[in-house]
Amino acid sequence: MSHALLSPATHHPTPTTPTTPAAPPPEPSLEERLTLVTAAMTTRLDEAAVAYEVNTAHIPTNLLDLDDIVTVPLPPTPQPPPDSYPTPVAALLQRAHHRLLTSGWCTGALTHEDGAHCMLGAIRAEARGDSGLEASAASVLLDAIRRKFTGVDSVPSFNDAHATGRIPLRMVDQAAGLADARGM
């Protein structure tokens, strides 16, 4: 056997160039992040919807009639006010105010065909034919109006000058307090 001289293999390291670390990927913009979050949330919501459908498929359901559920409260039936004013004119004005609240307010006529009254129409209806009491109430009402508004000629002109009954009703109520303060 022959011995051959084996020469050790020489290994020469290959020269390496210094490597630069790879640059990190650019950070996503706000719009890109929002798009990713929206996609993830949509997926989660879709999965939850499917899970809900699967988990509740065995539960029997009855359709509801909205007429049985949605109700509107009935307006309270207005009760005549107690005559809290001991004087006749004040009590008459209080009843006239209540009539305007319950029957409605109108312009251009003492009484409208639907039952609404103007200020004087309500006083006349509540005076029940007592023209002296009616005249006293109208006089106090005109005084109450003139305390707040200048240049008012009469109760009917004041009544007809308004588009809604809010101010006329308030004046009838204030006139009741004025009549009571005067002992009328």
C-alpha positions as CSV (number, residue, x, y, z in Angstrom):
1,M,0.0,0.0,0.0
2,S,1.3,3.1,-0.8
3,H,1.1,5.9,1.3
4,A,0.4,8.9,-0.4
5,L,1.0,12.0,1.2
6,L,-2.1,13.8,1.6
7,S,-1.8,17.3,1.7
8,P,-4.2,19.1,3.8
9,A,-6.6,21.0,1.7
10,T,-6.1,24.5,2.1
11,H,-9.1,26.4,2.6
12,H,-8.9,30.0,1.8
13,P,-11.7,32.1,3.2
14,T,-13.4,34.1,0.6
15,P,-13.2,37.7,1.3
16,T,-16.5,39.0,2.5
17,T,-17.8,42.4,2.1
18,P,-19.4,43.9,5.0
19,T,-23.2,43.4,4.8
20,T,-25.6,46.2,5.7
21,P,-28.6,45.2,7.6
22,A,-31.8,45.2,5.6
23,A,-33.8,48.4,6.1
24,P,-37.0,47.9,8.0
25,P,-40.1,48.0,5.9
26,P,-41.7,51.5,5.8
27,E,-44.4,52.1,8.4
28,P,-47.9,52.1,6.9
29,S,-49.7,55.4,6.6
30,L,-52.7,56.2,8.7
31,E,-55.1,55.4,5.8
32,E,-53.4,52.0,5.3
33,R,-53.7,51.2,9.0
34,L,-57.3,52.2,9.0
35,T,-58.0,50.1,6.0
36,L,-56.4,47.1,7.7
37,V,-58.3,47.7,10.9
38,T,-61.6,48.1,9.0
39,A,-61.0,44.8,7.1
40,A,-60.2,43.0,10.4
41,M,-63.3,44.4,12.1
42,T,-65.5,43.5,9.1
43,T,-64.2,40.0,9.2
44,R,-64.8,39.7,13.0
45,L,-68.3,41.2,12.6
46,D,-69.1,38.8,9.8
47,E,-67.9,35.8,11.9
48,A,-70.0,37.1,14.9
49,A,-73.1,37.4,12.7
50,V,-72.7,33.9,11.4
51,A,-72.1,32.6,15.0
52,Y,-75.3,34.4,16.2
53,E,-77.4,33.0,13.4
54,V,-76.1,29.5,14.1
55,N,-76.6,29.9,17.9
56,T,-80.1,31.3,17.6
57,A,-81.4,29.2,14.7
58,H,-83.2,26.8,17.0
59,I,-85.2,29.6,18.9
60,P,-88.7,30.0,17.5
61,T,-89.7,33.6,16.8
62,N,-93.1,35.2,16.5
63,L,-93.5,38.2,14.3
64,L,-94.7,41.2,16.2
65,D,-97.3,43.6,15.0
66,L,-96.1,47.1,15.6
67,D,-99.7,48.2,16.3
68,D,-99.6,46.1,19.4
69,I,-96.3,47.7,20.6
70,V,-96.3,51.3,19.5
71,T,-98.9,53.3,21.3
72,V,-99.5,56.9,21.7
73,P,-100.7,58.0,25.1
74,L,-104.2,59.4,25.1
75,P,-104.4,63.0,26.0
76,P,-105.8,63.5,29.5
77,T,-109.4,64.4,29.7
78,P,-109.4,68.0,30.9
79,Q,-111.3,68.5,34.1
80,P,-113.0,71.8,34.8
81,P,-110.8,73.8,37.1
82,P,-112.0,74.2,40.6
83,D,-113.1,77.8,41.2
84,S,-110.0,78.7,43.1
85,Y,-111.0,82.4,42.9
86,P,-113.8,83.3,45.3
87,T,-114.8,86.4,43.4
88,P,-117.3,86.0,40.5
89,V,-115.3,87.9,37.8
90,A,-112.1,86.2,38.6
91,A,-113.8,82.8,38.6
92,L,-115.5,83.6,35.3
93,L,-112.2,84.5,33.7
94,Q,-110.6,81.3,35.1
95,R,-113.5,79.2,33.6
96,A,-113.1,81.1,30.3
97,H,-109.3,80.3,30.3
98,H,-110.1,76.7,30.9
99,R,-112.6,76.7,28.0
100,L,-110.0,78.1,25.7
101,L,-107.6,75.4,26.7
102,T,-110.0,72.6,26.2
103,S,-112.2,73.7,23.3
104,G,-109.6,75.7,21.4
105,W,-109.0,79.3,20.4
106,C,-110.1,81.0,17.2
107,T,-110.1,84.4,15.6
108,G,-112.8,86.2,13.6
109,A,-115.8,84.8,15.4
110,L,-117.0,84.4,18.9
111,T,-117.4,80.7,18.4
112,H,-116.0,78.6,15.6
113,E,-118.0,75.7,14.1
114,D,-115.5,73.2,15.6
115,G,-116.2,74.6,19.1
116,A,-113.2,76.9,19.5
117,H,-113.8,80.3,21.0
118,C,-112.2,83.7,20.9
119,M,-111.5,85.5,24.2
120,L,-114.9,87.2,24.4
121,G,-116.6,84.1,23.1
122,A,-115.2,82.1,26.0
123,I,-116.2,84.7,28.5
124,R,-119.7,84.9,27.0
125,A,-120.1,81.1,27.1
126,E,-119.0,80.9,30.7
127,A,-121.1,83.9,31.8
128,R,-124.2,81.9,31.0
129,G,-126.3,84.9,30.1
130,D,-125.2,87.3,32.9
131,S,-124.4,90.3,30.8
132,G,-123.2,92.4,33.8
133,L,-120.7,89.7,34.8
134,E,-119.6,89.3,31.1
135,A,-119.1,93.1,30.8
136,S,-117.0,93.3,34.0
137,A,-114.9,90.3,32.9
138,A,-114.3,91.9,29.5
139,S,-113.3,95.2,31.1
140,V,-110.8,93.5,33.4
141,L,-109.4,91.6,30.5
142,L,-108.9,94.8,28.5
143,D,-107.2,96.4,31.5
144,A,-104.9,93.3,31.8
145,I,-104.1,93.5,28.1
146,R,-103.3,97.2,28.2
147,R,-100.9,96.7,31.1
148,K,-98.7,94.6,28.7
149,F,-99.5,96.0,25.3
150,T,-100.0,99.6,24.2
151,G,-102.4,100.8,21.6
152,V,-105.0,98.1,22.0
153,D,-108.4,99.3,21.1
154,S,-110.5,96.3,22.2
155,V,-110.4,92.7,23.2
156,P,-111.6,91.5,19.8
157,S,-108.9,93.4,18.0
158,F,-106.3,92.1,20.3
159,N,-107.6,88.5,19.9
160,D,-107.7,88.8,16.1
161,A,-104.2,90.3,15.9
162,H,-102.6,87.0,17.0
163,A,-101.8,84.0,14.8
164,T,-101.8,81.5,17.8
165,G,-103.7,81.5,21.0
166,R,-100.7,81.4,23.3
167,I,-100.7,85.1,24.2
168,P,-104.5,85.5,24.3
169,L,-104.8,82.5,26.6
170,R,-102.1,83.9,28.9
171,M,-103.8,87.3,29.0
172,V,-107.1,85.7,30.1
173,D,-105.3,83.8,32.8
174,Q,-103.6,87.1,34.0
175,A,-106.9,88.9,33.9
176,A,-108.3,86.3,36.3
177,G,-105.5,87.1,38.7
178,L,-106.1,90.8,38.3
179,A,-109.8,90.5,39.0
180,D,-109.0,88.5,42.1
181,A,-106.5,91.1,43.3
182,R,-109.2,93.8,42.8
183,G,-111.8,91.7,44.7
184,M,-114.0,91.3,41.7
